[in-house]
Amino acid sequence: MLFSWRSLPPRVAVKRCASTIQASVQRFVPASGSIDSNAVEQLQAFVSQASRLFVISGAGLSTESGIPDYRSEGVGLYARTDRRPMQHSEFVRSAKSRQRYWARNYVGWPQFSSHQPNPAHFALRDWEEKGKLHWLVTQNVDALHSKAGQQRLTELHGSTHRVVCLDCGQLTPRAELQKRFAALNPGWEAIADAVAPDGDVFLEDEQVLNFTVPACDACGSVLKPEVTFFGDVVNRTTVNFVHNKLAESDAVLVAGSSLQVFSGYRFLLAASERKLPIAIVNIGPTRADHLTDIRVSARCGEVLPAIQL
């Protein structure tokens, strides 16, 4: 299915509004050049002509809310530090690794959980309410889409706001676990100012030696954030569900993702095979650039709210 760009709507006004972003947030947003007005007009026509839009969002959508990403040039976690996120196999096999992870997560949780949706999140919520957006798949684990009120949503990699028992499967709110941490560790404290995209912070090993980690209150087994750690795979049922939603859609928009992780990129390959039109809004190159001619290199918070439905 291809869209014609011969009859473009009136010029879309996109204002550069960096001044509205707090400096503490801006440091996580990669630099971008001037916005290509022709690309924005193409995006406007793309959205206007779609009736069942499938959106896949990534970390670039949440950087404007003050949550760093991993890969952005100059400002991502990989560019600023040699620290790497927790691997699934390490978390499962090592009690010391779990202790270190949960201690750091306990310290970072108050700040991480306080982040709020930005204009891009609310724009996508509005698109859903107006019947434009058929389904949104986010690769983020920060729950900002849910906070914005998104209903037609799949959190592909889970959410840090939920905790799961690895044996009995019981799900509990992360906020409740914070209370258990505090009760088991009276007087324990550590300070860290760098928070990772999954809520982790950086602490030295000696700082976490005396930190006590609670077990599942239902079966006494190991608790883990209900997220897909690096090295793990997304649940097949979830993948199939998303493929079904994609099959019901007539266009695909990528918002704030480089699509370097295959778990998200696979849906762009499937969309291409179905010959669905694809558009991308992201600062910097993506793995799917060869699948579309419609690319807007700018902040999602600048572009998406300016699109007229």
URNORDA-V541005 format. One record per pair of residues at least 4 apart in sequence whose C-alpha atoms are under 8 Angstrom apart, sorted by the first residue. I is the first residue (numbers start at 1). J is the second residue. D is the distance in whole Angstrom. If there is no record, write none. Layout:
# URNORDA-V541005
I:J:D
I:J:D
This chain:
# URNORDA-V541005
1:250:8
1:275:6
1:276:5
1:277:6
2:275:8
2:276:7
2:277:6
3:46:7
3:49:8
3:277:7
5:42:7
5:45:7
8:41:7
8:42:7
8:45:6
9:41:7
9:44:7
9:45:7
10:41:8
11:37:8
11:41:6
12:37:8
12:40:7
12:41:6
12:44:7
12:306:7
12:307:7
13:306:7
14:302:7
14:303:6
14:306:6
15:302:7
16:302:7
17:21:8
17:302:7
18:26:8
21:25:6
21:26:6
21:64:7
22:26:6
23:27:6
24:28:8
24:66:7
25:29:7
25:63:7
25:64:6
25:65:6
25:66:4
25:67:8
26:63:8
26:64:7
26:66:7
27:75:7
28:63:6
28:64:7
28:66:7
28:67:7
28:68:5
28:69:7
28:75:5
28:76:7
29:60:8
29:63:6
29:64:6
29:68:8
29:72:8
29:75:7
30:72:6
30:73:7
30:74:7
30:75:6
30:283:7
31:283:8
32:283:6
32:284:8
32:297:7
32:298:6
32:299:8
33:297:8
33:298:8
35:40:8
35:296:7
35:297:7
35:298:6
36:40:6
36:296:7
36:297:8
37:41:6
38:42:6
39:43:6
39:294:6
39:295:6
39:296:6
40:44:6
40:296:6
40:303:8
41:45:6
42:46:6
42:294:7
43:47:6
43:279:7
43:294:7
43:296:8
44:48:6
44:307:6
44:308:7
45:49:6
46:50:6
46:279:8
47:53:8
47:307:8
47:309:8
48:308:8
48:309:6
50:132:7
50:250:6
50:251:6
51:131:8
51:132:6
51:133:8
51:134:8
51:250:7
52:131:8
52:132:6
52:133:6
52:134:5
52:135:8
52:248:7
52:249:5
52:250:5
52:251:7
53:132:6
53:133:5
53:134:5
53:135:7
53:249:6
53:250:6
53:251:5
53:252:6
53:253:7
54:133:6
54:134:6
54:135:5
54:136:6
54:137:8
54:245:8
54:246:6
54:249:6
54:250:8
54:251:6
54:252:5
54:253:6
55:133:7
55:135:6
55:136:5
55:137:6
55:252:6
55:253:5
55:254:6
55:255:7
56:136:6
56:137:5
56:138:6
56:139:7
56:252:8
56:253:6
56:254:5
56:255:6
56:264:8
57:61:7
57:136:7
57:137:6
57:138:5
57:139:6
57:140:7
57:254:6
57:255:5
57:256:6
57:257:6
58:62:8
58:138:6
58:139:5
58:140:6
58:255:6
58:256:5
58:257:4
58:258:8
58:259:8
59:63:6
59:68:8
59:69:5
59:139:7
59:140:6
59:197:8
59:256:6
59:257:6
60:64:8
60:69:7
60:255:7
60:256:4
60:257:6
60:282:7
60:283:8
60:299:8
60:300:8
61:120:7
61:121:8
61:255:7
61:256:5
61:257:8
61:299:8
61:300:6
61:301:8
62:66:7
62:67:6
62:68:8
62:69:8
62:117:8
62:118:8
62:144:8
63:67:5
63:68:5
63:69:7
64:118:7
64:301:7
65:115:6
65:116:6
65:117:6
65:118:6
66:115:7
67:112:8
67:115:8
67:195:8
67:196:7
67:197:6
68:75:8
68:76:6
68:77:7
68:195:8
68:196:6
68:197:5
69:76:5
69:77:6
69:196:8
69:197:6
70:76:5
70:77:5
70:78:6
70:79:8
70:197:7
71:76:5
71:77:7
71:78:6
71:79:7
72:76:4
72:77:8
72:79:7
73:79:7
74:79:5
74:80:7
75:79:6
75:80:6
76:80:6
77:81:6
77:83:8
77:196:7
78:82:6
78:83:7
78:84:7
85:230:7
86:90:7
86:91:7
86:101:8
86:229:7
86:230:7
87:91:6
87:229:6
87:230:5
87:231:6
87:232:8
88:92:6
88:228:8
88:229:5
88:230:6
88:231:6
88:232:6
89:93:6
89:231:7
89:232:8
90:94:6
90:97:7
91:95:7
91:97:6
91:98:5
92:98:8
94:98:6
95:99:6
96:100:6
97:101:6
98:102:6
99:103:6
99:208:7
99:211:7
99:212:7
99:213:6
100:104:6
100:205:7
100:208:6
101:105:6
101:200:7
102:106:6
102:213:7
103:107:6
103:208:6
103:211:6
103:213:8
104:108:6
104:200:6
104:201:5
104:202:7
104:203:6
104:208:8
105:109:6
105:199:6
105:200:5
105:201:6
106:110:8
106:178:7
106:181:7
107:189:8
107:190:7
107:191:7
107:192:7
107:201:7
108:112:6
108:192:8
108:195:6
108:199:6
108:200:6
108:201:6
109:113:6
109:178:8
109:199:6
109:200:8
110:114:6
111:115:7
112:142:8
112:195:7
112:199:5
113:142:8
113:161:8
113:199:8
115:144:8
116:144:6
116:147:7
117:121:6
117:122:7
117:144:5
117:145:7
117:147:7
117:148:6
118:122:7
118:301:7
119:123:6
119:301:5
119:305:7
120:124:6
120:300:6
120:301:4
120:302:8
120:303:8
120:304:6
120:305:6
121:125:6
121:144:7
121:145:6
121:148:6
122:126:6
122:148:6
122:149:8
123:127:6
123:304:6
123:305:5
124:128:6
124:133:7
124:150:8
124:304:8
125:129:6
125:145:8
125:148:7
125:149:6
125:150:5
126:130:6
127:131:6
127:132:5
127:133:5
127:309:8
128:132:6
128:133:5
128:134:7
128:135:8
128:150:7
128:152:7
129:133:8
132:309:8
134:152:7
134:245:8
134:249:7
135:152:5
135:153:6
135:154:8
135:245:7
135:246:8
136:152:6
136:153:5
136:154:6
137:153:6
137:154:5
137:155:6
137:156:6
137:242:8
138:153:8
138:154:6
138:155:5
138:156:6
138:157:8
139:155:6
139:156:5
139:157:6
139:264:7
140:155:7
140:156:8
140:157:7
140:158:8
140:159:8
141:155:7
141:157:6
141:158:6
141:159:4
141:160:6
141:161:8
141:198:7
141:227:7
142:159:6
142:160:6
142:161:7
142:197:8
142:198:7
143:147:6
143:159:6
143:160:8
143:161:7
144:148:6
145:149:7
145:150:6
145:153:8
146:150:5
146:151:7
154:242:8
155:159:7
156:234:7
156:238:7
156:239:8
157:227:5
157:228:5
157:234:7
158:226:6
158:227:4
158:228:6
159:225:7
159:226:6
159:227:5
160:174:7
160:198:7
160:199:8
160:225:6
160:226:6
160:227:6
161:173:6
161:174:5
161:175:7
161:225:8
161:226:8
162:171:7
162:172:6
162:173:5
162:174:5
162:225:6
162:226:5
163:171:6
163:172:5
163:173:6
163:174:6
163:177:8
163:223:7
163:224:6
163:225:4
163:226:5
164:169:6
164:170:6
164:171:5
164:172:7
164:223:6
164:224:5
164:225:6
164:226:5
165:169:5
165:170:5
165:171:7
165:216:6
165:221:7
165:222:6
165:223:5
165:224:6
166:221:7
166:222:6
166:223:6
166:224:7
167:219:8
167:221:6
167:222:7
168:218:8
168:219:7
168:221:8
170:218:8
172:176:7
172:177:8
173:177:7
174:178:6
174:225:8
175:179:7
176:180:7
177:181:6
178:182:6
179:183:6
180:184:6
180:214:7
181:185:6
181:212:7
181:213:7
181:214:7
182:186:6
184:212:6
184:213:8
184:214:8
185:211:6
185:212:6
188:211:7
190:203:8
190:207:7
192:201:6
192:202:6
192:203:7
193:201:7
194:201:6
194:202:7
195:199:6
195:200:6
195:201:5
195:202:7
196:200:5
196:201:6
203:207:6
203:208:8
204:208:7
205:209:7
214:223:8
215:220:5
215:221:5
215:222:6
215:223:6
216:220:5
216:221:5
216:222:6
216:223:6
228:232:6
228:233:7
228:234:6
233:263:8
234:238:7
234:239:7
234:263:7
235:239:6
236:240:6
237:241:6
238:242:6
239:243:6
240:244:6
241:245:6
242:246:6
243:247:6
243:267:7
244:248:6
245:249:7
246:267:8
246:271:7
250:276:6
250:277:8
251:276:5
251:277:5
251:278:6
252:268:8
252:271:7
252:276:7
252:277:6
252:278:5
252:279:6
253:278:6
253:279:5
253:280:6
253:281:8
254:278:8
254:279:6
254:280:5
254:281:6
254:282:8
255:280:6
255:281:5
255:282:6
255:300:7
256:281:6
256:282:5
256:283:7
256:299:8
256:300:6
257:282:6
257:286:7
258:282:7
258:284:8
258:285:6
258:286:4
258:287:6
258:288:8
259:264:6
259:265:5
259:286:6
259:287:5
259:288:7
260:265:7
260:286:7
260:287:6
261:265:6
262:266:6
263:267:8
264:268:7
265:269:7
265:287:7
265:288:7
266:270:6
267:271:6
268:272:6
268:288:7
269:273:6
270:274:6
271:275:6
271:276:5
271:277:8
271:278:8
272:276:6
272:277:8
272:278:8
272:291:7
277:292:7
278:291:7
278:292:6
278:294:7
279:292:6
279:293:7
279:294:5
279:295:6
280:289:8
280:292:8
280:294:6
280:295:5
280:296:6
281:295:6
281:296:5
281:297:6
281:298:7
281:299:8
281:300:6
281:303:8
282:286:8
282:295:8
282:296:6
282:297:5
282:298:6
282:299:7
282:300:7
283:296:8
283:297:5
283:298:5
283:299:7
284:297:6
285:289:7
288:292:7
289:293:8
289:295:8
298:302:7
298:303:7
299:303:7
300:304:6
301:305:7
302:306:7
303:307:7
